[in-house]
Structures are given as C-alpha cells and as structure tokens.
C-alpha cells in the first residue's frame, strides 16, 4: 500500500505502465516471427553488397560505395528494431538519446577516417620508374 495516496500498486502493474505495455499486450518484435524477419532482412542486406561488389554490377565505384553504405545504414536500423527492440518510447527516450549520441560519434569517426585516407592517398609520392626497376630486379 502506498501511504501517500492510499492506493495499492503491484510491481508488475508499475512495470507495464512505465514501459508502455497494457495487460495482454506484447511487444510485436519480441516473437519468433520478429526475430526470423530481422534475420532474413539482415542476411539479404548482407548478401546484396557482396553481390554488387564481387560481380561489378554497378560500373561506377562511387555509386557502388554509396549503395553499399546506404544498405549498411538500413541494416543498422533493422538490427536496432528487430534485435535491440528500440523505439522512440522505450525507457522515456533515453535509448533514443543514446542512439543520437552514437550516430554523432559514428559520423565523426567515419568522416575522419575517410578524410585521413583521402589525404594519405593524395599525398603519397608516386613510385619513380627507376625505383620500380630496382625493386623488380631484386
């Protein structure tokens, strides 16, 4: 019994209220069907980029890279929805705040990595033909 309000609350009722579940309502994705759907989507989203790259389906390398990155982003969403059960209402928005923070970090790390690799490639000295000849003769 709660002394301040005079009402009796059970732990299960409080848990359902905090997490947005009503009596008899179950999270739609926490089922075998939800896990299998997520697995099939993840497998397809993994196989498509391999096929695109290995068979050179798209002639432009830049377009291929963008398509693979887009499919990777979709796969991240699939994992978050079907396996991590994230949505905008879970745990009062803290999961969404953590997601936004993670996305900012990922963008910073990926952007910095691409920038460093581009600068490395642009600033590499091309191999001189005279050094290439000595290297091949050794």
C-alpha positions, 0 to 999 in steps of 0.5 A: 500500500502506498501511504501517500495516496492510499492506493495499492500498486503491484510491481508488475502493474508499475512495470507495464505502465512505465514501459508502455505495455497494457495487460495482454499486450506484447511487444510485436518484435519480441516473437519468433516471427520478429526475430526470423524477419530481422534475420532474413532482412539482415542476411539479404542486406548482407548478401546484396553488397557482396553481390554488387561488389564481387560481380561489378554490377554497378560500373561506377565505384562511387555509386557502388560505395554509396549503395553499399553504405546506404544498405549498411545504414538500413541494416543498422536500423533493422538490427536496432528494431528487430534485435535491440527492440528500440523505439522512440518510447522505450525507457522515456527516450533515453535509448533514443538519446543514446542512439543520437549520441552514437550516430554523432560519434559514428559520423565523426569517426567515419568522416575522419577516417575517410578524410585521413585516407583521402589525404594519405592517398593524395599525398603519397609520392608516386613510385619513380620508374627507376625505383620500380626497376630496382625493386623488380630486379631484386 
